[in-house]
Amino acid sequence: MNIDSSFYAKDGPLHIVWRVVCFVLMLLLLVSPLLLIHSATIQFLGATLVLLLTLFIHAKYFDRRPFSSYGIPFNRLSIRYGLVGLTIGAFSVGVMMMAGKWTGILDVTTASKSLEINLLLVFCLKMLLVAIVEEVLFRGYFFTNLNEYFQTKMSSSNHALVVAMVLSSVVFGLAHFGNENASPLSMALLSLNGLIWCIPYVMTGNLWLSIGLNASWNFTQSLLGFTMSGNEAVNSFFLIEHAGDSFWTGGAYGPEGGMLGVLGFISMLLLSIGYLRIAAIRPLKSD
């Protein structure tokens, strides 16, 4: 067996496995000092900058592709996608809350204290940074590279695309195993969530709609009083108590760990596809 063939692809760059290993190791090495910082917002700001820098280096020297091919161009179309994603994400959380109240599985009351605006703005920034990190890492980097790999290994381009989408989404779900009150069901549903956020990227080649969905989904859950991925809301409009089985409500993990979250995911999916159809955006095209 030719040793070079294990490390290098036919077109010259490192084999995709080693490229991903190098990327992850470099990212971990550069991000680890941020753990010494006590502010979560500053940590995510630093992680965002480190991720973009690492991605830029890998685009040029390892992956040998344009930086924009990871789905994060900065143009008017990206702004439009981001705003649409923010709107759809917030609306879908609202759908979730109304469905929970209507079916009686949620008991919703108005919070007794007013919102602290300064904390709200900081949390908003944090959720935007979290969304950028998650979408660039799991969809922009991992999905893009997995799709490239399976396109060369499978006879069907569509099958390769689906496998890459599923695998990158499963990694996204498993990445949340350390969250408070996480369970096999919550990780499975978050994998579904990741798959749904991958679809707009596949359709447009642009991550900003998915970034908007991610940021708004997380922010609005906490704003309305939901527990978000195991993190209880502390500065919200409402207080939400579960009156139904955790299979439906998600229990202590929040709606992402139950069927109520699936309703929100489906809402985001249908509205995103509907918007892209109406806007006549062709698959894998972005200006």
C-alpha positions in Angstrom: 0.0 0.0 0.0 1.3 3.5 -1.0 1.8 5.5 2.2 1.3 8.7 0.4 -2.2 7.6 -0.7 -3.2 7.4 3.0 -2.2 11.0 3.6 -2.9 12.7 0.3 -5.8 12.8 -2.1 -5.4 12.4 -5.8 -5.6 16.1 -6.5 -2.7 16.9 -4.1 -4.2 18.1 -0.7 -4.1 16.1 2.4 -6.7 13.3 2.6 -10.0 14.6 4.1 -9.5 12.6 7.3 -6.2 14.2 8.1 -7.5 17.6 7.1 -10.4 17.3 9.6 -8.1 16.0 12.3 -5.7 18.9 11.7 -8.6 21.4 11.8 -10.1 20.0 15.0 -6.7 19.8 16.8 -5.8 23.4 15.7 -9.2 24.6 16.8 -8.9 22.9 20.2 -5.4 24.3 20.8 -6.4 27.9 20.0 -9.7 27.8 21.8 -8.5 26.1 25.1 -7.0 29.4 26.6 -10.5 30.9 26.4 -11.6 28.6 29.2 -9.6 30.7 31.6 -12.0 33.6 30.9 -15.0 33.8 33.2 -17.4 35.7 30.8 -19.3 33.3 28.6 -20.0 36.1 26.1 -16.3 36.9 25.7 -15.5 33.2 25.4 -17.9 32.9 22.5 -16.6 36.1 20.9 -13.1 34.7 21.1 -14.3 31.3 19.9 -15.9 32.9 16.9 -12.8 34.8 15.9 -10.6 31.7 16.4 -12.9 29.6 14.4 -13.0 32.0 11.5 -9.2 32.4 11.6 -8.7 28.6 11.7 -11.1 28.2 8.8 -9.3 30.8 6.8 -6.0 29.1 7.3 -7.5 25.7 6.4 -9.3 27.1 3.3 -6.0 28.4 2.0 -3.4 25.7 3.0 -5.4 22.5 3.7 -8.7 22.4 2.0 -7.5 24.6 -0.9 -10.8 26.2 -1.6 -12.2 29.7 -1.4 -13.1 30.9 2.1 -16.5 31.8 0.8 -17.2 28.2 -0.1 -18.0 27.5 3.6 -21.2 29.5 3.2 -20.4 32.8 5.0 -20.2 35.5 2.3 -20.8 39.1 3.5 -23.2 40.7 1.1 -26.8 42.0 0.9 -28.2 38.6 0.2 -26.6 37.3 3.4 -28.2 40.1 5.4 -31.6 39.3 3.9 -31.2 35.6 4.7 -30.2 36.4 8.2 -33.2 38.7 8.8 -35.5 36.1 7.4 -34.0 33.4 9.6 -34.4 35.6 12.7 -38.1 36.1 11.8 -38.8 32.4 11.1 -37.0 31.2 14.2 -38.9 33.6 16.5 -42.3 32.7 14.9 -41.6 29.0 15.2 -41.0 29.4 19.0 -44.3 31.3 19.2 -46.0 28.4 17.4 -44.5 26.0 20.0 -45.8 28.1 22.9 -49.3 28.5 21.5 -49.5 24.8 20.8 -48.4 24.0 24.3 -51.0 26.3 25.8 -53.8 25.1 23.5 -53.1 21.4 24.3 -52.7 22.1 28.0 -49.2 20.6 28.3 -47.8 24.0 29.2 -48.9 26.4 32.0 -47.9 29.9 31.0 -48.1 32.9 33.3 -46.7 36.4 33.1 -43.4 36.9 34.9 -43.6 39.0 38.1 -40.5 41.0 37.4 -39.6 43.2 34.4 -36.9 42.4 32.0 -33.4 43.6 32.5 -32.6 45.1 29.1 -28.8 45.2 29.6 -28.7 41.4 30.3 -31.1 40.8 27.4 -28.8 42.6 25.0 -25.8 40.7 26.2 -27.7 37.4 25.9 -28.8 38.4 22.4 -25.1 38.9 21.4 -24.2 35.6 23.0 -26.9 33.7 21.1 -25.7 35.3 17.8 -22.2 34.2 18.5 -23.2 30.7 19.4 -25.2 30.4 16.2 -22.3 31.6 14.1 -19.9 29.1 15.8 -22.4 26.2 15.5 -23.4 26.8 11.9 -19.9 27.5 10.6 -18.5 24.5 12.3 -21.1 21.8 11.8 -22.7 23.0 8.5 -20.1 25.2 6.9 -17.0 23.0 7.7 -18.1 19.5 8.6 -20.9 19.1 6.1 -19.0 20.7 3.3 -16.0 18.4 3.8 -18.2 15.3 4.3 -20.2 16.0 1.2 -17.0 16.5 -0.8 -15.7 13.1 0.5 -18.8 11.1 -0.1 -19.3 12.6 -3.6 -16.1 10.8 -4.6 -17.0 7.5 -2.8 -20.7 7.0 -3.8 -22.2 6.5 -7.2 -25.2 8.7 -6.4 -24.7 12.4 -5.8 -28.0 12.7 -4.0 -27.1 9.7 -1.7 -23.8 11.3 -0.9 -25.5 14.6 0.0 -27.9 12.9 2.3 -25.2 10.9 4.1 -23.2 14.1 4.6 -26.2 15.9 5.9 -27.1 13.1 8.4 -23.6 12.5 9.7 -22.8 16.2 10.2 -26.2 16.6 12.0 -25.6 13.6 14.2 -22.2 15.1 15.3 -24.2 18.3 16.1 -26.6 16.4 18.2 -23.8 14.4 20.1 -22.0 17.7 20.7 -24.8 18.6 23.2 -24.4 15.5 25.3 -22.8 17.5 28.1 -25.7 19.9 28.5 -27.7 19.8 31.7 -30.5 17.1 31.6 -29.4 15.8 28.2 -30.8 12.4 27.2 -30.6 10.1 24.2 -33.9 11.5 23.0 -32.8 15.1 23.2 -29.6 14.3 21.3 -31.6 12.5 18.6 -34.0 15.5 18.3 -31.1 17.9 18.1 -29.7 15.8 15.3 -33.0 16.3 13.6 -32.7 20.0 14.4 -29.3 20.1 12.8 -30.6 18.3 9.7 -33.3 21.0 9.3 -30.8 23.8 9.7 -28.6 22.1 7.1 -31.3 22.2 4.4 -31.3 26.0 3.8 -27.5 25.8 3.4 -27.8 23.0 0.8 -30.5 24.9 -1.1 -28.6 28.2 -1.1 -24.9 27.6 -0.4 -25.3 30.4 2.2 -25.2 29.8 6.0 -26.9 33.1 7.0 -30.5 31.9 6.9 -29.4 29.0 9.2 -27.5 31.3 11.4 -30.6 33.5 11.8 -32.7 30.5 12.6 -30.3 29.2 15.2 -29.8 32.5 16.9 -33.5 33.4 17.0 -34.6 30.0 18.0 -32.4 30.0 21.1 -32.9 33.6 22.0 -36.7 33.5 21.7 -37.0 30.4 23.7 -35.3 32.0 26.7 -37.1 35.3 26.1 -40.5 33.6 26.3 -39.5 31.5 29.4 -38.6 28.1 27.9 -35.7 26.1 29.2 -33.3 26.1 26.3 -31.0 23.0 25.8 -31.0 22.5 29.6 -30.5 26.1 30.5 -33.4 27.6 32.4 -34.6 31.1 31.5 -33.8 33.7 34.1 -34.8 37.0 32.3 -38.1 36.3 30.4 -41.6 37.6 29.7 -43.3 34.5 31.0 -43.0 31.7 33.4 -43.5 28.3 31.9 -44.4 25.1 33.9 -44.9 21.7 32.4 -48.4 20.2 32.8 -47.8 17.3 30.4 -45.5 14.4 30.0 -41.9 15.1 29.4 -42.1 13.2 26.1 -44.2 16.0 24.8 -42.7 19.0 26.7 -39.1 18.0 26.7 -39.1 18.1 30.5 -36.1 19.7 32.3 -34.2 19.9 29.0 -36.7 22.1 27.3 -38.8 21.7 24.2 -35.8 20.5 22.1 -36.0 17.3 24.2 -39.7 16.5 23.3 -42.3 16.4 20.6 -43.1 20.1 21.2 -39.7 20.9 19.8 -40.3 18.8 16.8 -43.3 21.0 16.0 -41.0 24.0 16.1 -38.4 22.3 13.9 -41.1 21.4 11.3 -42.3 25.0 11.4 -38.8 26.3 10.7 -38.3 23.8 7.9 -41.6 24.5 6.1 -41.3 28.3 6.4 -37.7 28.3 5.3 -38.4 26.1 2.2 -41.5 28.2 1.5 -39.5 31.4 1.6 -36.8 30.0 -0.6 -39.3 28.7 -3.1 -41.1 32.0 -3.2 -37.9 33.9 -3.6 -37.0 31.6 -6.5 -33.6 30.7 -5.0 -32.0 27.9 -7.0 -30.2 25.1 -5.2 -26.5 25.8 -4.3 -26.7 29.3 -5.8 -25.9 32.5 -3.9 -24.9 36.0 -5.1 
